Amino acid sequence: MLADVPLTARIMNEEPFGPVAIINRFGSLDEAIVEANRLPFGLAAYAYSRDSATATRLGAEVETGMLAINHVGIALPEVPFGGIKDSGHGTEGGSEAIEAYLETRFVTRKG
């Protein structure tokens, strides 16, 4: 765990792989969301809040392929696993994983 990490630190500007938790404080929810979306990466994010409106807003505005709010359960076989932005294309797991292999068509005929 790393706390109060400056934005100039390497870990704040690259996509880390491995068990690391960066804990930084923000003056407002707007600042936290801006920071969460600042980089071109979006594999997974975790957020904790006691406020339902805050949790709802985080779910809607944080740009990540997977977001766990108030828990750490994002890697389950029955749910999609994948990132957005520069953190990957498409998903693995869950019914969504097959969509990349499908060609959806709509055909209609009268008579």
N, C-alpha and C positions, 0 to 999 in steps of 0.2 A: 504494500500500500504506500502510495506517495501522496502527501498532503501539501496544499498551498504551492503548487508547482507553477513557476512563471510561464507565460505564453511563449517565451523565447526558448524554452527547453526543448531539446530534440524530441522527447516523448510526446510533447504537445503538438507536434507538427508532422509526425509520421504515424502510420497505422501499426500499432504494437500488436505482436502476436505472443501470447503467453499469459500466464496468470498475473495480471497487474490491475490494480484499482487506483485511479487518480481521483483524489477528493479535493475539489476546489470550491471555494465559496463565491457566491454571486450576490450582488445587491438586489437583483430582481429576477423574476421568472423570464422576462424578455432577454436579459443578459445571458442567462443559462441556455436558452434555446438558440440564441445567436452563436454562442460558443459550440454547442452540440452540432450545429450545422456548418460551422466555419470551414472545415476541411472537406476535400473531395472523397471522403471515405464514409461508408455507412453499413458495416456488417452487423454489429450488435451494440446495443446501449442498455444501460440499466438506470432506473430512476427510483427514487424513494420520496414519497410525499404522504402526509396525513390528510391532505385536502383533496376531495373528489374532483373539484373543478380544475385544480392544478394537474392532477393525473390525467384527466380527460384532455386537457390542452397539450400536455406532453405527448400523448398518444397521437394526436392529430398533427403536431407541428415538428416533432423531431424526425429528421430524415435518416432513417435506418431501416435495414431489412428486417431486423428483429428487435423488439423493445420489450423488456421485462420491467414492469412497474411493481415495486414492493415485493419482489421475489427474484429468484435466479433461474427459473425453469424455462429456458428457451430451446434447449437441445433435446427434444423428444422426437421419437421416430414418426409419430403420427401427425406432426406439424411441419410446415415448410421451414427449411433452413437455407438462408441465402442473404446476400447483401445487395445494396444498391450503390449507385454512383461508381467509383473506382474500386469498390469492394466486391465486385462479382456481377455476374449476369445470370439471371434465372435462380431457381431454387432446387433444392434436393429435399426429398421426404414429403410426406403428405400428398394429397391428390393433386396439388398444384405442380408437382415435379413432372408430371406427364405432359403438361401443356406444351412444353417446348417440342415435343415429338408429334403433336397433333396439328392437323391442318383443318381449322374450323371453316365450314362452308354453310351457306344458307341457299337452299334451292327451293323454289316454289313453282308449282305448275297448276294450271287450270285447264281442265278438259283433256 
